[in-house]
């Protein structure tokens, strides 16, 4: 893979406290690893909090890509959820959902 | 679904206002949106199951709108993605229940905007996020993508994102603005027409000052590189056209994430698909359908309301929505000419006022001709297909004169984003060669309007449902 270097993995986002009362954390499985996420939040947000930034490799050059537009336009955050290809930013977290990324470089 | 007089596509400020107005005049109206609730991008509802403890002005406006829609008997189809509209106004959509078809004699397209990001080396790195995308994360999702940010680009979203990051307890290494201080000042008189928004802007500035965020006017991101555990961002000064004035990278910042955006672009997918006449208006955000004063396009029965018809902001979008709703009622005989004029008069007055403000912020977000000249040849312009500027340059050299030729030759704009991310840069590069954005043209509208999965279109079926022709006689 061109330009592959280990990054993205270690930068974790966080949920901002105060303005929103969130439902409880549930477990989802991302590439076989369980992570905690809030039911109802966007899967793209949950993945950023979990430090999973690179979600796929671009089809032609194999470069790492992650969520970019957050409104279902760019299609950069496509992941498989329970076997179906969906944009993570337009997908709400459900308990037990199984998410597969195609790797990127994470 | 029973018979419809009107389908409104997009339930943001414009679409919701249009539906409410048309409904009030007795039209049987359906309001459709991809999102699970009304509000659009600007008045977006919190995720389902989340409860707001504090609400800002946009949140309150959205809550009011959702309450008003909920109290009315307007038919709604949230969570539905429209992927095809035929010339006879047959509308095909997919929702959680599978494919649906609607028909109506009138359509109001209120599909809003997408964000323009002019490419630079490293803009495809994970952790680089659009300014509008950052707003969605910070405001609707209340998620901070990393502790230390660099925020760059132009227009009102730039200070808004900086302020949101600071409010969330994050740090901003630098705010990097294409515009000069003077350009903001020249927008002030128009901003004075909206004291509420001006006050919000001042609030952002105070927050920015207090946090000691360095602001670099007339600067842009030169490149982003991913290092071990952070992103390295180089910024450099630009001229008034957005072109770099020096080869030396002036400053380098180490950050966790980058928010960058260069303005908003009207979403014209529906009007292009239906063959409405379009014109290029830089100060309205780009190509927009030619509209009459109420939003009617050149296609009878097809209207546009809100920023999708030219960037004017949420306040103007509401009034445009009302006018489009009224115009549809007039066209369908639910209102006579006098009644229409009486109703339209105060709306027009409010619209003119709102437009002044919207125009000023649209000017700050207009594409700058020199920006694309700074894109290095090896930089990816089309993210979906990894098409570089060099490949676009080669295609232009070989004779590609407008965007659809360029698309055919290079695959730039042919990927799953359907040209929404690269279109502005590609057309601006062509415009350098062909002389103008008008000459560079506009992508031909094609179905599907948005990506849809084939099995969503098929819905549930069994082999028994497949019609088998009779065997041919031997």
Interface residues (C-beta under 8 A of the other chain):
Chain A: X5 X6 X7 X8 X10 X11 X12 X13 X14 X15 X16 X18 X19 X20 X21 X22 X23 X38 X39 X40 X41 X42 X45 X48 X49 X53 X54 X55 X58 X59 X60 X61 X63 X64 X65 X66 X67 X68 X69 X70 X71 X72 X73 X74 X75 X76 X78 X84 X85 X89 X90 X92 X104
Chain B: X34 X36 X41 X46 X47 X48 X49 X50 X51 X52 X53 X54 X114 X115 X124 X125 X126 X127 X128 X129 X130 X132 X133 X134 X136 X137 X138 X141 X142 X143 X144 X145 X146 X168 X169 X226 X227 X228 X229 X230 X231 X256 X257 X380 X383 X384 X385 X386 X415 X416 X417 X420 X421 X450 X451 X453
